[in-house]
């Protein structure tokens, strides 16, 4: 990889990571359900950052046509093969290109974009959609529906066990959102710090000061970041189709002891798409 590309977070994730995501049943099931719910029969769909092409495959089962845009030439080749093997090569057009600069020649009904990472770090979801909206409005004077429709971000202080058989290592960790985590003791309720509506103006920086009420006497040594994606909002059915990124647990540089009933203040600042280290270095937490 050229040096200039190696410095761009979210570029050229190794192919086996893309392939492994096909095993993420929660992810694939949620996106299939959302696409089935909101993509009209006979519509036109655009998939930005299409990866292996599985979301384009779901869309192609309902839409008249799908444009899949992928930057990585190896993934373009692989996804064309997968779509051909799956019987949708004629309906899904896979194009090698940069999702951040692509604009379709004709209007589309739905845009799928899954360039999501915990806390909206590393990946280019916000950048790609915001720049796409600007170009699309200028050409068509409208906006399509987006999948996901919104992302809700939250934070939660923890007392986390960083002792691994006597080996002590306070490091960033990921947690499956649907599993129990015996090493993590929440010491306060999670608190939302941003709701990102992809049809509205999108934030490029998140700088927050959040108060938390402590439930029990404990050492506070980590913050859990929670990322819930509202893939489809179905008001007539009074429900939404949701998918969680993995929780991100970041250690505090200076752990401290807090008493039940006290209030702590968490401060942090980062740009969407920044590295995990940038967010971790910005964390400040104390009474």
N, C-alpha and C positions, 0 to 999 in steps of 0.2 A: 504493500500500500504506500503511495506517495506520502511524504511527510506532511504536506498540507492537508491531506485527507485524514491522516491518523489523528489530527488534532480536532476533528469535527465529531463531537459526541453524537451517537446515534447512526453514524455512517458504517456501512459494511460490517454489521454484526455477523459473526461466523455462521455459515450455512447450517451447521448442526443445531444452533440455537433456534433458528427459524423452524427447522424440522421438529425439534423437541416441543415447540409450542403447539404442534398438531395434537400432542398428547394431553394438552390442558383442556380437559372436558368442560370445566366451568366456563372457560373463555369461549370455546367454540359453540357450546350449547347456548350461551347467552346471546352471542352475536347472531347465531342462526335464528333464534326466537325473535330478536329485534328486527332483523331483516325480513323475516316472514310476516311480521306484524305491520311494518310501515312501508315496504317497497311495493308500489302498486303493480298489478299485472300489466305487462306491456310498456313499462316505463324505461327510462334511460338512467343508468347508474354509473358513477365514477368512483373508483377505489384508489385513493391516494396512498402510496407506500404499500403496495399490495402484497409484498412478501411472497409466500408460497402460492398465493392465489386462492386460498380457501374461502375468504370472505367474498371474493368475486364469484366463486363457485356458488355460494349460497344465494347471492344476488341474481346470478344468471338463471337460477331455477324459477324466478318470478319475472324478472325484467325482460324487455325485448332485446336490450343490448347492454353490455358492460365494458367500460374502458378501465383497464388495470394499469396503473403507472408505477413502475419500480425502477429505482436508481441502480441497483446492483446487477450487472450483466449476468452473473452466474445465477441469480434468482430469476431473472427474466427467462433464461433458458429452461431452468428447472420448472417454473410455474407453467410455461407453455406445454411442457411434457405432461405435467400432472393434469392440466385442464383437458388436454387431448385424451388422456387415459380415462378421464371422468366423463367424457362425452359432451363437453361444453366449449371445445376449441372454437367452434364456429360462432358462438354467441359472445364470448369474452375476447376482447382484443387486448393483448398484453403489449404495452409500449415501454421501451427503455427511455427513462427521462427523470427529471428532478421534480418531485411532487411540489416543491416550493416555487416552481416557476411555470407549472403546467396549467393551461386553460383549454377547455374543450372547444371545438369549433362550433358546436351547437349546444343549446341549453340541456341540462340534466335535471332529473327530478330528485335524486338522492346522491349525497356524497358520503362514502364510508372512508373514515380515516382512523386507523388504529396505530398511532405512533406514540403510544402511551407508556409512561413509566411512573413508578411510585412518586408521589408528590409533584408530578409533572417535571421531574428532573430528566436530564440526559437526552431524551428524545425531543423531536421537533414538532410536536402536535400543535402547540399554540402558534409558532412561527408559520407553519405550513398553512393552517386554516386561515389565519388572519391575512396573509398575503394572497391566498386564493380568493377570499371574499372581496378584497379590493379589486383584483383583476376581473372577477366574475361580474361584480356590480357594474364596473365600467363598460363591460361588453354587453350585458343582458339586462341591466337595471332591475335585478331581482336576486334572490338567494334560494338555493335548494334546501331541502331538509338535510340535516347532518346526523350521522350515526358515528359516535355518540352525540346525544343532544346536549349533555352537560356533564361536568365533573365536579364532585364535591370533595374538598380537602379538609382533613381534620388532624388534630394533634392530641396526644395523650401522654402525660408523664408516667413513668414506670419505675419500679424497683426491679431491676433485671439481674439475673444470676449469670455473671460472666466467668464463673469457675468451671473449667472443663477438666474434670478429674485432677484437680490441683493445678492445672495450667490456667493462669489468669490472663485473659485477653479481652479488653473492652474494645470491641470492633463493631462496625456496622453490620447488621444482620437483616435478612428478609424472612418474613413469616407468611405462611399460607393463610389467607384471610378466613378460610372456613374451618381451620383447625384450632384446637386448644393448645395453649403455649404455657407449659408449666413453669418455665423459667421466668416468665413475665408476670409481675404482679401490678395491675393497674392501681394507681394511688388516687386517681380522680377520674371523673367522667371525661370522655373525649369531647373536644370542642372544635366546631367547624371554624375554619379561618378563611375559606374562599369557596364561592360557588361560581364556576365558570360556565356560562351559557355560550355555546359556540356560534350562535347567530348574533350575539351582542358583541360589544367591544371587548377585546380579550386583554388580560393583563400581561405585561412583559416582566413585571417584577412583583414579588410578594414580600412585603415587609410588615411584620405583625408583632403586637404586644398582647399576650393573652393571659388573663388571670385564671387560676385553678384553685378550687377548694379541696384541701387534702382530707381524705377519709380516715386515715389511720397513721399512727406513728411509724415512720419508715425512712430508709435511706432512698433518696431519689437520685438515680444515676443514668437515666436514659429517657428518650422521648420517642414515642411511636407515632409515625405518620401514616395516616389512613387515606386511601384514595378510592372513592366510590364513583363509578362511571354510570350515568343514566343513559343507557344505550337507546332506549325508546321511552317516551313519556306518552301514556295512553289515557288522556283525561276522561274519555267516554266510558272507559272500563275502570277508572279510578285506581290505576296501578301504573307502575313503571317496570321496565326490564333492566336489571342492574348487573353490573360486573365489577368486582373489586380487583385492582392490582394487588400484588403482594404488599403487606404492611412492611414499612421500613423502620427499623429500630436503630436509632443513633445514640451512641454513648455521650454523656456530658463530660466535658473536660474536667470539671470540678464537681464531683458528687457532693451532696449535702444531706443532713438529717432534717426532717420536717415533722412537726407535731400534728396530730389529728385536729381538725378545725382551723388550722392556719391556712393562709393563702400564699401561693407562690406565683411568681410572674415569669412567663416564658417570652423571650424575645428572639427573633430570627429574621434574616433577610436573605433572599436569593432571587436570581432571575430564572424564569421558567426555561428549562433546557440546560441549566447549570449542572455541574458535577455534584455527586453526593458529598464530596469533601467540602465544597463551597457552603452547602447548607450546614453541615456538621460544624464547620469552623465558625459559623455565625451564631450558633446556639449560645444563649445566655439565660440561665435559670437560677432563681433564688427567691428567698422570702421577700 
